[in-house]
């Protein structure tokens, strides 16, 4: 089996642009502005994306191997999925709503994105977590 190479810097930059684009859609949807969120490409294993909060730090993390192998699908589904978590956190707070509840689904609809909770990507060639 050939291992997939991680997403290249040019495509990483396009993913960050997509994150910022969805944030702008969210700003229009909610009628308020939001700070940019750091985007990291450091996830491993079978998870394609994650919104993480530690204390006051908020970050969106993506799996660079899954994004390399499933680039278009990840842009269309994983990016808005994680941005929706970020924005609903900023508007409602993580502990006041369900992670994939009504508020999150409404924002996904505003994004024009599929509100499936998980993706069904082939993980052949994707390195596993150690």
URGIBEL-V714755 format. One line per field, one symbol per residue. psi: psi as a letter, one per 30 degrees, with the letter a starting at -180 (. if undefined). burial: + if it has 16 or more other C-alpha atoms within 10 Angstrom, else -. Layout:
psi = ???
burial = ???
This chain:
psi = kkkkklkleeeeeeeeeeeeeeeeeeeeefhllklkkkkkigklbgkflkkkkjbfkkkkkljfeeeeeheeeeefeeeeeeeeeeeeeeefkegflkehaeeeeeeeeefglkgkellikkgkfkklk.
burial = ---+-++----+--++-+++-+++-+-------+--+-+++-++-+-++++------++++++++++++++--++-+++++++++++++---------++--++++++--+-+-+-------+--++---
